[in-house]
Amino acid sequence: MRYAGLSYSGRIATRLATWFTPPYKSRCYLAHLNRKGYIAPSAMINHDGLQLGGKVFIGDRVVIYQTNNSGSVELGKGVELYSDIIIETGDGGSVKIGDNTHIQPRCQFSAFMAPIQIGCRVEIAPNCAFYPYNHDLVPGKPIRDQPLKTKGGIVVGDDAWMGFGVVVLDGVRIGKGAVVGAGSVVTRDIPDNAIAVGVPARVVKMRGDMTPKNC
């Protein structure tokens, strides 16, 4: 792992290191053996604006991809991206993920028209999706030919938690320490430390109102 990296020789060194390590999350410790972190041999990186913090983990079949006129992808220190995640930036879009955030498999970040900003220590369950844009819906034109539009970027505050299959749409801020229940679709802001569920997601409780249970 001392010689690992995105260069051709660095990818070969990474592949050699994985031969003796069990798959999936068992390889997270490899990210701590190199200041540049660990990028799985099967990860597909095609992004000129990728910026990596120290000890980043990028797992199997993760895709980081850019189209024309896109901004950067910034991964903070200790970020962990597990298998089959897709991060894509297009015209006017960028992605920033804060330190020590963990993103579970099959999540998708499609940053077109506006940025996606994820805070520090955020926990994102599998199959979540983030879309800071939408298609216009005027009649007489196929959806695929409609122009993109946006209400603004997506911001997720520090220490938030997204349950399985959450979808977050454009112009939304999810507050610090907020919890979004599985399968929810977030179309409006969620305050700090709120618990929100549903389609569309609505606040049902504040974490400060919950009484800790005694063991």
Backbone as CSV, one residue per row, in Angstrom:
resi,resn,N_x,N_y,N_z,CA_x,CA_y,CA_z,C_x,C_y,C_z
1,MET,0.818,-1.211,0.000,0.000,0.000,0.000,0.856,1.267,0.000
2,ARG,2.105,1.172,0.339,2.967,2.352,0.326,3.025,2.971,-1.064
3,TYR,2.901,2.135,-2.114,3.046,2.613,-3.481,1.696,2.766,-4.195
4,ALA,0.613,2.611,-3.472,-0.711,2.665,-4.091,-1.039,4.083,-4.550
5,GLY,-1.935,4.181,-5.545,-2.362,5.477,-6.050,-3.132,5.304,-7.340
6,LEU,-3.413,6.428,-8.022,-4.209,6.390,-9.243,-3.378,6.145,-10.497
7,SER,-2.052,6.188,-10.375,-1.218,5.900,-11.535,-1.308,4.416,-11.888
8,TYR,-0.797,4.074,-13.086,-0.837,2.676,-13.518,-0.114,1.779,-12.519
9,SER,1.091,2.182,-12.133,1.854,1.373,-11.171,1.180,1.362,-9.804
10,GLY,0.554,2.492,-9.456,-0.155,2.546,-8.178,-1.343,1.615,-8.123
11,ARG,-2.060,1.478,-9.242,-3.202,0.556,-9.277,-2.730,-0.888,-9.169
12,ILE,-1.586,-1.199,-9.787,-1.032,-2.554,-9.673,-0.655,-2.844,-8.225
13,ALA,-0.037,-1.866,-7.550,0.333,-2.048,-6.145,-0.903,-2.289,-5.280
14,THR,-1.979,-1.562,-5.566,-3.219,-1.762,-4.813,-3.765,-3.164,-5.034
15,ARG,-3.737,-3.618,-6.285,-4.248,-4.962,-6.586,-3.462,-6.035,-5.840
16,LEU,-2.172,-5.860,-5.767,-1.340,-6.819,-5.031,-1.706,-6.826,-3.549
17,ALA,-1.975,-5.651,-2.990,-2.333,-5.565,-1.575,-3.652,-6.264,-1.282
18,THR,-4.584,-6.235,-2.236,-5.903,-6.833,-1.999,-5.894,-8.352,-2.102
19,TRP,-4.885,-8.929,-2.713,-4.851,-10.383,-2.866,-4.891,-11.111,-1.525
20,PHE,-4.359,-10.487,-0.501,-4.253,-11.154,0.787,-5.244,-10.596,1.814
21,THR,-6.271,-9.866,1.335,-7.228,-9.218,2.231,-8.640,-9.646,1.861
22,PRO,-9.469,-10.026,2.825,-10.864,-10.353,2.516,-11.565,-9.171,1.850
23,PRO,-12.671,-9.411,1.145,-13.322,-8.340,0.384,-14.159,-7.400,1.241
24,TYR,-14.698,-6.409,0.551,-15.686,-5.454,1.075,-15.101,-4.650,2.228
25,LYS,-15.784,-4.534,3.346,-15.351,-3.636,4.410,-14.095,-4.120,5.129
26,SER,-13.737,-5.379,4.925,-12.487,-5.862,5.522,-11.282,-5.115,4.967
27,ARG,-11.446,-4.462,3.821,-10.328,-3.751,3.214,-10.218,-2.297,3.670
28,CYS,-11.134,-1.857,4.531,-11.080,-0.459,4.996,-9.759,-0.134,5.674
29,TYR,-9.176,-1.104,6.380,-7.941,-0.819,7.096,-6.804,-0.472,6.140
30,LEU,-6.904,-0.919,4.865,-5.866,-0.596,3.900,-5.762,0.908,3.663
31,ALA,-6.879,1.627,3.845,-6.864,3.079,3.654,-5.984,3.777,4.677
32,HIS,-5.718,3.122,5.794,-4.898,3.728,6.846,-3.412,3.399,6.688
33,LEU,-3.083,2.635,5.646,-1.691,2.270,5.405,-1.017,3.179,4.384
34,ASN,-1.792,4.113,3.834,-1.268,5.032,2.826,-1.951,6.376,3.028
35,ARG,-1.188,7.448,3.067,-1.797,8.766,3.306,-2.790,9.137,2.211
36,LYS,-2.644,8.529,1.020,-3.579,8.777,-0.065,-4.835,7.910,0.048
37,GLY,-4.841,6.966,0.988,-5.999,6.104,1.156,-5.982,4.894,0.248
38,TYR,-7.161,4.321,0.042,-7.309,3.093,-0.743,-8.359,3.311,-1.822
39,ILE,-8.028,2.971,-3.046,-8.964,3.001,-4.167,-8.985,1.610,-4.774
40,ALA,-10.121,0.940,-4.729,-10.228,-0.438,-5.199,-9.809,-0.545,-6.663
41,PRO,-9.170,-1.640,-7.037,-8.779,-1.830,-8.436,-9.959,-1.766,-9.397
42,SER,-11.139,-2.150,-8.934,-12.310,-2.146,-9.817,-13.030,-0.803,-9.850
43,ALA,-12.597,0.169,-9.023,-13.205,1.501,-9.071,-12.870,2.171,-10.402
44,MET,-13.813,2.965,-10.928,-13.630,3.640,-12.209,-13.627,5.147,-11.971
45,ILE,-12.464,5.767,-12.127,-12.289,7.185,-11.852,-12.029,7.904,-13.174
46,ASN,-12.936,8.797,-13.544,-12.768,9.609,-14.743,-13.185,11.035,-14.392
47,HIS,-12.339,11.701,-13.615,-12.701,13.033,-13.119,-11.433,13.848,-12.859
48,ASP,-11.259,14.923,-13.630,-10.062,15.759,-13.503,-10.072,16.592,-12.223
49,GLY,-11.261,16.791,-11.642,-11.370,17.647,-10.473,-11.475,16.893,-9.159
50,LEU,-11.059,15.627,-9.133,-11.150,14.833,-7.915,-10.077,15.266,-6.924
51,GLN,-10.515,15.557,-5.692,-9.608,15.941,-4.616,-9.840,14.998,-3.440
52,LEU,-8.787,14.330,-2.995,-8.911,13.309,-1.966,-8.248,13.763,-0.677
53,GLY,-8.987,13.683,0.442,-8.388,13.859,1.743,-7.618,12.613,2.145
54,GLY,-6.953,12.655,3.288,-6.165,11.522,3.729,-7.012,10.333,4.131
55,LYS,-6.481,9.133,3.864,-7.070,7.879,4.323,-8.510,7.664,3.832
56,VAL,-8.771,8.112,2.617,-10.076,7.881,1.982,-10.171,6.424,1.534
57,PHE,-11.374,5.839,1.670,-11.628,4.478,1.188,-12.644,4.551,0.053
58,ILE,-12.256,4.050,-1.132,-13.146,3.992,-2.297,-13.262,2.531,-2.695
59,GLY,-14.440,1.966,-2.507,-14.636,0.529,-2.624,-14.878,0.022,-4.033
60,ASP,-15.202,-1.253,-4.115,-15.356,-1.947,-5.390,-16.426,-1.311,-6.274
61,ARG,-16.074,-1.117,-7.533,-16.980,-0.667,-8.604,-17.574,0.718,-8.354
62,VAL,-16.978,1.495,-7.470,-17.387,2.894,-7.335,-17.028,3.634,-8.627
63,VAL,-17.943,4.484,-9.094,-17.717,5.284,-10.298,-17.711,6.761,-9.911
64,ILE,-16.658,7.479,-10.294,-16.607,8.939,-10.125,-16.346,9.510,-11.515
65,TYR,-17.332,10.244,-12.038,-17.363,10.578,-13.462,-17.759,12.035,-13.660
66,GLN,-17.188,12.673,-14.683,-17.564,14.050,-14.996,-17.937,14.192,-16.462
67,THR,-18.884,15.110,-16.723,-19.182,15.528,-18.084,-18.689,16.971,-18.242
68,ASN,-19.026,17.609,-19.352,-18.477,18.927,-19.659,-18.870,19.981,-18.633
69,ASN,-17.938,20.890,-18.369,-18.174,22.086,-17.541,-18.572,21.762,-16.110
70,SER,-18.172,20.622,-15.604,-18.539,20.269,-14.233,-17.496,20.767,-13.253
71,GLY,-17.908,20.876,-12.001,-17.002,21.272,-10.941,-16.284,20.088,-10.329
72,SER,-15.766,20.300,-9.131,-14.912,19.304,-8.489,-15.708,18.269,-7.712
73,VAL,-15.027,17.182,-7.369,-15.493,16.221,-6.368,-14.443,16.221,-5.263
74,GLU,-14.856,16.612,-4.055,-13.941,16.688,-2.921,-14.368,15.675,-1.861
75,LEU,-13.474,14.769,-1.523,-13.721,13.780,-0.482,-12.821,14.101,0.696
76,GLY,-13.414,14.372,1.854,-12.648,14.751,3.026,-11.911,13.584,3.655
77,LYS,-11.150,13.891,4.663,-10.354,12.890,5.362,-11.245,11.797,5.950
78,GLY,-10.853,10.540,5.719,-11.557,9.414,6.310,-12.902,9.087,5.700
79,VAL,-13.253,9.690,4.560,-14.509,9.335,3.877,-14.435,7.886,3.412
80,GLU,-15.547,7.174,3.559,-15.625,5.785,3.106,-16.783,5.630,2.133
81,LEU,-16.464,5.252,0.900,-17.458,4.993,-0.149,-17.456,3.498,-0.429
82,TYR,-18.549,2.826,-0.109,-18.604,1.389,-0.310,-19.055,1.053,-1.731
83,SER,-19.272,-0.192,-2.026,-19.366,-0.667,-3.402,-20.541,-0.085,-4.176
84,ASP,-20.312,0.075,-5.501,-21.333,0.403,-6.498,-21.956,1.781,-6.325
85,ILE,-21.265,2.691,-5.666,-21.705,4.086,-5.582,-21.337,4.791,-6.882
86,ILE,-22.224,5.707,-7.338,-21.941,6.531,-8.507,-21.973,7.998,-8.103
87,ILE,-20.888,8.699,-8.382,-20.816,10.149,-8.202,-20.553,10.754,-9.571
88,GLU,-21.488,11.578,-10.049,-21.371,12.173,-11.383,-21.598,13.674,-11.296
89,THR,-20.712,14.446,-11.919,-20.893,15.890,-11.976,-21.047,16.334,-13.418
90,GLY,-21.971,17.279,-13.620,-22.201,17.837,-14.941,-22.168,19.351,-14.887
91,ASP,-22.715,19.987,-15.902,-22.671,21.433,-16.048,-23.199,22.137,-14.794
92,GLY,-22.325,22.899,-14.131,-22.720,23.660,-12.958,-22.750,22.878,-11.668
93,GLY,-22.411,21.602,-11.671,-22.518,20.758,-10.475,-21.170,20.432,-9.867
94,SER,-21.187,20.145,-8.585,-19.999,19.698,-7.868,-20.466,18.889,-6.663
95,VAL,-19.541,18.134,-6.085,-19.850,17.312,-4.910,-18.746,17.520,-3.881
96,LYS,-19.153,17.773,-2.640,-18.209,17.866,-1.532,-18.726,17.021,-0.388
97,ILE,-17.898,16.088,0.089,-18.274,15.176,1.170,-17.285,15.370,2.310
98,GLY,-17.816,15.683,3.509,-16.985,16.053,4.638,-16.293,14.892,5.316
99,ASP,-15.376,15.221,6.211,-14.545,14.238,6.900,-15.367,13.157,7.596
100,ASN,-14.882,11.923,7.490,-15.405,10.775,8.249,-16.877,10.468,7.970
101,THR,-17.337,10.830,6.785,-18.679,10.436,6.353,-18.614,9.046,5.726
102,HIS,-19.620,8.226,6.000,-19.688,6.854,5.487,-20.912,6.723,4.572
103,ILE,-20.691,6.235,3.369,-21.777,6.083,2.393,-21.843,4.628,1.974
104,GLN,-22.996,4.024,2.200,-23.186,2.600,1.968,-23.447,2.306,0.485
105,PRO,-23.506,1.034,0.098,-23.545,0.682,-1.328,-24.741,1.235,-2.105
106,ARG,-24.503,1.401,-3.392,-25.501,1.697,-4.426,-26.138,3.075,-4.293
107,CYS,-25.492,3.988,-3.619,-25.994,5.358,-3.577,-25.581,6.104,-4.846
108,GLN,-26.358,7.155,-5.184,-26.089,7.911,-6.397,-26.137,9.406,-6.105
109,PHE,-25.089,10.100,-6.578,-24.990,11.549,-6.450,-24.864,12.116,-7.865
110,SER,-25.937,12.735,-8.366,-25.938,13.272,-9.731,-25.960,14.793,-9.637
111,ALA,-24.793,15.413,-9.640,-24.681,16.850,-9.420,-24.663,17.582,-10.751
112,PHE,-25.839,17.948,-11.225,-25.986,18.788,-12.401,-26.704,20.066,-11.988
113,MET,-26.331,21.177,-12.565,-26.970,22.486,-12.357,-26.638,23.138,-11.018
114,ALA,-26.363,22.355,-9.986,-26.153,22.895,-8.638,-25.318,21.896,-7.831
115,PRO,-24.720,22.357,-6.734,-23.827,21.486,-5.966,-24.554,20.574,-4.981
116,ILE,-23.854,19.515,-4.586,-24.252,18.646,-3.479,-23.172,18.762,-2.417
117,GLN,-23.568,19.130,-1.205,-22.611,19.267,-0.113,-23.058,18.404,1.063
118,ILE,-22.252,17.427,1.422,-22.523,16.513,2.528,-21.554,16.847,3.661
119,GLY,-22.057,16.968,4.878,-21.235,17.374,6.005,-20.332,16.270,6.528
120,CYS,-19.786,16.518,7.701,-18.883,15.568,8.349,-19.669,14.553,9.180
121,ARG,-19.159,13.343,9.247,-19.698,12.270,10.090,-21.153,11.936,9.736
122,VAL,-21.512,12.134,8.495,-22.854,11.779,8.021,-22.873,10.284,7.707
123,GLU,-23.990,9.637,8.051,-24.175,8.214,7.750,-25.301,8.085,6.725
124,ILE,-24.980,7.518,5.564,-25.945,7.390,4.472,-26.114,5.916,4.151
125,ALA,-27.331,5.406,4.324,-27.631,3.989,4.114,-27.657,3.649,2.623
126,PRO,-27.739,2.360,2.274,-27.740,1.978,0.862,-28.909,2.565,0.073
127,ASN,-28.689,2.676,-1.239,-29.724,3.022,-2.222,-30.272,4.433,-2.074
128,CYS,-29.533,5.339,-1.451,-29.971,6.728,-1.388,-29.566,7.454,-2.675
129,ALA,-30.322,8.511,-3.008,-30.062,9.253,-4.240,-30.219,10.749,-3.987
130,PHE,-29.341,11.532,-4.624,-29.312,12.979,-4.441,-29.353,13.643,-5.816
131,TYR,-30.409,14.446,-6.077,-30.612,15.075,-7.380,-30.885,16.568,-7.192
132,PRO,-29.890,17.430,-7.398,-30.118,18.871,-7.242,-30.644,19.522,-8.522
133,TYR,-31.435,18.814,-9.292,-32.010,19.347,-10.526,-33.274,18.562,-10.845
134,ASN,-34.006,19.047,-11.842,-35.177,18.334,-12.330,-35.330,18.656,-13.811
135,HIS,-36.222,17.943,-14.486,-36.541,18.244,-15.877,-37.777,19.126,-15.937
136,ASP,-37.801,20.018,-16.920,-39.012,20.779,-17.167,-40.103,19.836,-17.675
137,LEU,-41.353,20.269,-17.583,-42.476,19.387,-17.916,-43.438,20.027,-18.916
138,VAL,-42.990,20.988,-19.703,-43.889,21.651,-20.638,-44.417,20.640,-21.652
139,PRO,-45.687,20.799,-22.087,-46.271,19.824,-23.017,-45.675,19.946,-24.413
140,GLY,-45.849,18.868,-25.175,-45.445,18.880,-26.569,-43.995,18.548,-26.821
141,LYS,-43.258,18.143,-25.772,-41.857,17.813,-25.948,-41.523,16.617,-25.067
142,PRO,-40.827,15.600,-25.602,-40.469,14.446,-24.770,-39.651,14.873,-23.554
143,ILE,-39.810,14.126,-22.471,-39.094,14.454,-21.243,-37.590,14.496,-21.475
144,ARG,-37.065,13.602,-22.284,-35.620,13.554,-22.508,-35.107,14.804,-23.195
145,ASP,-35.991,15.553,-23.855,-35.587,16.777,-24.542,-35.878,18.033,-23.725
146,GLN,-36.456,17.866,-22.564,-36.765,19.022,-21.724,-35.489,19.570,-21.089
147,PRO,-35.366,20.881,-20.945,-34.185,21.443,-20.287,-34.183,21.128,-18.795
148,LEU,-32.984,21.059,-18.224,-32.877,20.871,-16.786,-33.125,22.190,-16.069
149,LYS,-33.640,22.104,-14.864,-33.849,23.285,-14.035,-33.544,22.905,-12.595
150,THR,-33.358,23.900,-11.731,-33.026,23.625,-10.337,-33.572,24.713,-9.427
151,LYS,-33.926,24.308,-8.212,-34.290,25.251,-7.161,-33.086,25.583,-6.283
152,GLY,-31.957,24.963,-6.571,-30.745,25.188,-5.783,-30.103,23.881,-5.393
153,GLY,-28.964,23.976,-4.736,-28.204,22.799,-4.364,-28.783,22.045,-3.185
154,ILE,-28.116,20.954,-2.844,-28.470,20.111,-1.700,-27.395,20.263,-0.640
155,VAL,-27.810,20.487,0.607,-26.879,20.566,1.729,-27.344,19.605,2.813
156,VAL,-26.452,18.748,3.270,-26.727,17.844,4.388,-25.767,18.200,5.511
157,GLY,-26.303,18.552,6.683,-25.478,19.000,7.788,-24.703,17.883,8.466
158,ASP,-23.748,18.283,9.287,-22.922,17.333,10.029,-23.778,16.381,10.863
159,ASP,-23.341,15.137,10.969,-23.931,14.133,11.870,-25.361,13.743,11.516
160,ALA,-25.802,14.060,10.295,-27.133,13.607,9.863,-27.090,12.126,9.518
161,TRP,-28.281,11.529,9.427,-28.397,10.096,9.143,-29.523,9.881,8.144
162,MET,-29.208,9.267,6.994,-30.198,8.940,5.973,-30.483,7.450,6.006
163,GLY,-31.750,7.070,6.149,-32.128,5.665,6.121,-32.100,5.101,4.709
164,PHE,-32.388,3.802,4.598,-32.333,3.078,3.324,-33.268,3.726,2.296
165,GLY,-32.742,3.990,1.100,-33.562,4.408,-0.023,-34.094,5.826,0.038
166,VAL,-33.471,6.710,0.781,-33.909,8.109,0.827,-33.552,8.803,-0.486
167,VAL,-34.469,9.638,-0.987,-34.229,10.465,-2.169,-34.282,11.927,-1.745
168,VAL,-33.248,12.689,-2.097,-33.176,14.104,-1.744,-33.174,14.915,-3.033
169,LEU,-34.109,15.876,-3.129,-34.269,16.654,-4.352,-33.690,18.056,-4.208
170,ASP,-33.790,18.835,-5.280,-33.103,20.121,-5.380,-33.635,21.150,-4.384
171,GLY,-32.722,22.039,-3.983,-33.074,23.153,-3.122,-33.334,22.799,-1.684
172,VAL,-32.797,21.673,-1.209,-33.114,21.163,0.127,-31.887,21.263,1.038
173,ARG,-32.156,21.654,2.286,-31.135,21.582,3.332,-31.623,20.642,4.420
174,ILE,-30.832,19.626,4.737,-31.114,18.709,5.842,-30.193,19.105,6.984
175,GLY,-30.762,19.417,8.129,-30.018,20.019,9.217,-29.050,19.085,9.921
176,LYS,-28.214,19.689,10.756,-27.255,18.936,11.558,-27.987,17.961,12.476
177,GLY,-27.489,16.739,12.526,-28.052,15.745,13.428,-29.436,15.259,13.069
178,ALA,-29.960,15.643,11.909,-31.297,15.197,11.500,-31.274,13.726,11.093
179,VAL,-32.435,13.079,11.210,-32.614,11.681,10.811,-33.744,11.623,9.791
180,VAL,-33.493,10.991,8.649,-34.521,10.833,7.613,-34.810,9.348,7.470
181,GLY,-36.079,8.957,7.679,-36.465,7.555,7.681,-36.385,6.903,6.316
182,ALA,-36.272,5.586,6.321,-36.121,4.798,5.095,-37.241,5.074,4.109
183,GLY,-36.901,5.191,2.840,-37.866,5.363,1.776,-38.450,6.756,1.638
184,SER,-37.972,7.694,2.407,-38.514,9.054,2.358,-38.021,9.798,1.118
185,VAL,-38.823,10.784,0.677,-38.443,11.678,-0.411,-38.427,13.092,0.158
186,VAL,-37.244,13.693,0.190,-37.082,14.995,0.839,-37.225,16.096,-0.204
187,THR,-38.288,16.908,-0.080,-38.572,17.981,-1.030,-38.515,19.356,-0.385
188,ARG,-38.336,19.409,0.946,-38.255,20.689,1.643,-37.257,20.566,2.785
189,ASP,-36.854,21.702,3.338,-35.835,21.707,4.382,-36.279,20.927,5.615
190,ILE,-35.292,20.304,6.260,-35.518,19.593,7.516,-34.635,20.247,8.576
191,PRO,-35.204,20.673,9.702,-34.409,21.402,10.705,-33.352,20.529,11.378
192,ASP,-32.436,21.178,12.067,-31.447,20.477,12.867,-32.124,19.550,13.862
193,ASN,-31.589,18.336,14.009,-32.029,17.364,15.019,-33.484,16.916,14.871
194,ALA,-34.060,17.119,13.687,-35.425,16.651,13.442,-35.414,15.209,12.946
195,ILE,-36.538,14.508,13.153,-36.763,13.185,12.586,-37.880,13.325,11.559
196,ALA,-37.595,12.988,10.313,-38.555,13.169,9.237,-38.767,11.857,8.497
197,VAL,-40.006,11.604,8.101,-40.339,10.391,7.353,-41.422,10.717,6.334
198,GLY,-41.543,9.849,5.322,-42.676,9.924,4.420,-42.352,10.445,3.041
199,VAL,-43.412,10.454,2.184,-43.331,10.943,0.813,-44.451,11.956,0.602
200,PRO,-44.161,13.247,0.609,-42.853,13.842,0.885,-42.523,13.766,2.380
201,ALA,-41.250,13.886,2.715,-40.824,13.765,4.108,-41.361,14.917,4.952
202,ARG,-41.885,14.557,6.131,-42.391,15.548,7.080,-41.793,15.269,8.456
203,VAL,-41.572,16.337,9.195,-41.018,16.197,10.538,-42.077,15.593,11.451
204,VAL,-41.721,14.504,12.144,-42.651,13.845,13.060,-42.218,13.982,14.510
205,LYS,-40.969,14.336,14.729,-40.470,14.424,16.098,-39.133,15.146,16.073
206,MET,-38.773,15.729,17.217,-37.442,16.295,17.382,-36.637,15.392,18.314
207,ARG,-35.387,15.196,18.008,-34.567,14.296,18.822,-34.457,14.791,20.267
208,GLY,-34.530,16.096,20.472,-34.459,16.639,21.818,-35.660,16.308,22.676
209,ASP,-36.782,15.893,22.036,-37.992,15.539,22.786,-38.002,14.096,23.250
210,MET,-37.027,13.318,22.798,-36.996,11.898,23.121,-36.339,11.700,24.489
211,THR,-36.931,10.839,25.308,-36.409,10.538,26.636,-35.494,9.331,26.558
212,PRO,-34.235,9.477,26.971,-33.329,8.319,26.928,-33.863,7.174,27.796
213,LYS,-33.708,5.955,27.298,-34.149,4.780,28.042,-33.029,4.324,28.990
214,ASN,-33.423,3.993,30.206,-32.446,3.451,31.164,-32.210,1.977,30.896
215,CYS,-30.973,1.547,31.039,-30.655,0.141,30.821,-31.172,-0.692,32.002
